[in-house]
Amino acid sequence: MKIKVNFFDKNLLKNYFSVLSVISILMSFVLIAINIPNKYKPITGIVVFLFLLIIYFIMWIRANLTNHVTLNINNSTVRVKIGDIFEEEELKVISFNEYFDTCVDNKIISERTLNGIYIKQQVDAVQELDYLIDTDKKLNEKITSINEDREVGKKKQYKLGTIFQHGNYLLTAFTKFDDNDRAYLYMNDYINFLINFWNEVDIVYGGRTVSIPLLGSGMTRFKEYNMVSEQELLELLIWSFKVSRIKFTYPSHVSIVIHESIKDKINFYKLRSVENGL
């Protein structure tokens, strides 16, 4: 068992004390009805203490074994779970770079990223996808500049957070690219991306469930930050949904899909505190 929740975690203690208050009320009624002889009171106290300790220990183990959580945010359901984004139903988000490049050559796009896997396995005609992106009227309104000096890849740069719908996939401009075709973001870029991203989702989702991978947990480099953990990225993603005020009406919801390879880096139990504010 991977220890992700501290034994004296404040949220765990808070929940334990809630359980303890219920047990205390029930025991009060029992003790009124049953008179325990004085000679048995010490052993009874020890048994009760061990019983309460076992309950806490069980709650702690369950907190560490939690691998999914359902949150209610702005009257919308947000589910965080382990899974495969490609096996999700309805709309699925795939992150692209700011150029919407489709060249999977392990330089511009790695074949091991979700972006590369999507293009290799889910797109039958890449040239057709390129044409649809290039000629989309709404997408062209989101062009921020044209990089004529770029020798390999596309030249049109799109605003981060811009979404192009391709079938059941929402392709989004997520990362900037440097001169060496390395994906990067400043934290301000990431926050601005999230705000614009949710606005775009609000326009296109049409009452359908939207599944999102943990954006930024792959090969993206965060400038000015030596280390941004997967937990922090997840909490920022949830926080941005909260401040966006977008609403998903039942039965639609948001699913944040955590890949199996990083599940041990996510404290699912901690995410319950998001409902009361990060």
Steps between C-alpha positions, in 0.01 A plus 500: 500500500640837396481747791343817357294611801687590819387310809403829664358662187274788601217397265519143627489621861204723422306210351602274788370746758169511311479120526612518863219738590240256364660209687509705821127572479421132443725391787333753730162334440654154553664600829172644624329167439785279622671536835861380479642368830796697634738207469435482123524872428882507444491213250192652333687829458795319343270310259321820398835676448630215281171494309525872422866464404414217260231715340752780443754255360241360257404852390868580440552186291187574294621857442828369360327241282255749350549509122203713395295787631178672398474871572206738483627835373264782402219239489699305241644152544876463463639148512869430543594143420767269360450394142582531131383820332442315172253262665280780634160574347382821335747792479870444571766773527839461331766766544697634202765768478414858405546417128268197499790302352427146385852382411577200723876473448615479864634852465197722456259240644606188686319181408478418872294807593120506492534745212715255304286197585186688393646595161647156438205290616188715479552714189450317170600789274747747653503722190123532522528600865763760407268641236204519739711681758653737246166600345281513811354851513460522878844354557658757270352773718720368784831539314741711707787514249662327204856374549652526154843406636388155605663245271322181609133475597216744462535876522167622640506552876169480684389641832558252782176332601358512147297189421441325167241222505588195292230237538475417870838654573565854617846599381637790703802728458680437828874563479736753350799383296851641517747520209609142569143369491485440874161539664493749784272724704537775754261460791312811383458331161358193673248702701395700192470176304266351761276806509469514121471120476193481725340787310548306176369178657189690609437589134544154347405237758125512426383308806750218450752357743855630452799284595833672560847354558724659763624784282867584550603172662690377195796659324400864557772717657387767745732797480604667827377194694742219580227262601123504448349182639215306345297572814548875455404481132186308589399745771556792260285329238217453750543852637476647149177310438363639824579864415379460140141459625425264210211264583454141385139392541418138588573246356800675340810553713872565489736203530866561577675182393823412680733263319592180683868595493454804728222377730739471797582870467139606552343544843135442410388537859637855520286605203185486712610825660453671162123508549556734794768703324865438410 
